[in-house]
Amino acid sequence: MQIRIDDLEGGDVLLLLEEHLADMYAVSPPESVHALDVVALKDPAITFFSAWQGEQLQGCVAIKELDNKHAEIKSMRTTASARNKGVASGLLQHTLDICNQRGYEKVSLETGSMDYFLPARRLYEKFGFSYCDPFASYQPDPLSAFMTLELSR
């Protein structure tokens, strides 16, 4: 699997992000959806990555710099054909490697608290993330789970 910085211009990636947003709005009320659209993902504080197996898109993830010591994981998604094949683990490991290279001390994320998001929460727990209070501009929300990981240097 090749993971590369993506310019958010390719059709496959745009379709995956549209699917991601549609799913988030299907399972959560609008005020509890924190997924970013393509315009927001092009913010200079965000680096967006896509994962490929040959010409086949496997998934995506983004890193948002909150400050020079703290990053946030955004838009983690795998394609339907890539699920349960280690793609999400590969994307998450790549993200953590990049965060370590950039010198971040902590990486955090927001995901849903409902059963739909249980596989995601289990993946993050497997990588050592623990539950935390809301961070950055997030507010408490019973439909959100906030997680963080202290990075080792």
N, C-alpha and C positions, 0 to 999 in steps of 0.2 A: 504494500500500500504506500503510495506517495502522498504526503501531506504538504501542501504549498499555500503560500499567501495567495488569496484570491481577490480579484478586483470587483467582484459582484456584478459582472456583466454577462456571464454565461447563462444560457437558458436553463440548463439542468440545475444549477445552483439556485437560480431565481424560483424555479418551480418547487424545489425542496423547501425554500424559505416560505413560499406561499402556503405550502402544505403544513409547515410548522405553525405558522400564525393561525391558519384555519383550525387546526387541532386545539391550539391553546384557547381560542375563543369558543370552541365547541364544548370544552370541559370546564371552563372558568368564566365567571362573570367579567365583563370588560374591565372593571376597576381592579381586578386581581390578575390581569394579564400583563406581564412585564417583558414579554418577548418584543424584540425590536424589529421594525420593518427595514427594508433595504436602505432607505435614506438614512435612518438612524445608524445603521451598521457602517455607513461610510464616514462616520465621525472620525477625525484624526486621532482621537484617543483609543480607537478600536482597531485591532488587527484581526482580520477575518481569514480563516483557513478552510480549505476544502480538501477532502481526502478522495483519492482516485485509485482504482485498480484498472490499469490500462486506460481505456476511454470511459469507463463506468464510474460515475460518481458514487461514493460510498457514504459520505456524510460531511458535516461541517461543524465548526466551533469558532468562537471569537473570544479574544481577550480584550477587556476594557481596562485601561489604566485608571484607577481611582486616584492614586498619588504615586510618588516614586517608590513606595514600599508595599503598596496594596493593589492587587488586580482582581477583577471580577470575570468569571466565566459566563459567557452569553451564548445563546443560539446553538447549543449542543444538540445535534440531530443526526440520526443515521437514516439512510434510505430503507424502505421496507425490505428490499432484497438483501441488505447488509446486516439486518438485525440478528443477534445471537451468533455472530461470527467474529467477535473480538474487535470490531471497528470502533465502538464507543470507548473501549479500554485503550485502544491505540491513540485515538484522538485526545483522550484525557491525559494519557502519559505524555504525549507531545506537548500539550498545553502546559503541563507542570514543568516539563523540561525548559520550555521557552520562558516561563515565569522565573525559574531559577536562573537562567542565563541573563535575564534582564535585572536580576538583583532584587526582585520582590521578596518581601519577608512573609507575606500572607496572600492567599488567594481565597476568594469567597464566591458564593453563588446564591441565587434564589431559584427555587423550584417549587412545584406544587406539593401540597400536603395530602392530596387525595390519593386513593389507591391507584389511579391512572399513572401517577408519578413514582410509584413504589420501585419499579426497576431502576429508575434514575437514582433515587435516593440510595438504594442498595449499592449501586456502582460507586457513588461518591463515598459511602461508608467504607467500602472495600479499599479505597485509596487513602483512607485515613481522615476524611473530612468528618467534622463533628458539628452538631447543631449549635447555632449561635443566635444572638439577638439580631434584629434588622440592622443593616449597615448602610453606609452612604446615605442616599435619600429615601430608602425604603421605610415604610411605616409598618407597624404590626398588622398582620392580616392572618386570620385563621386558615385561609386557603394557601398560604405561603409557608414554605420551610426554608430557613436560612442556614447555610452551612459554610464552614471555613476550615482552612488548613494552614497551619504554620509551616513554612518551608524551611528546610535545613540547608545550611550553606556548605 
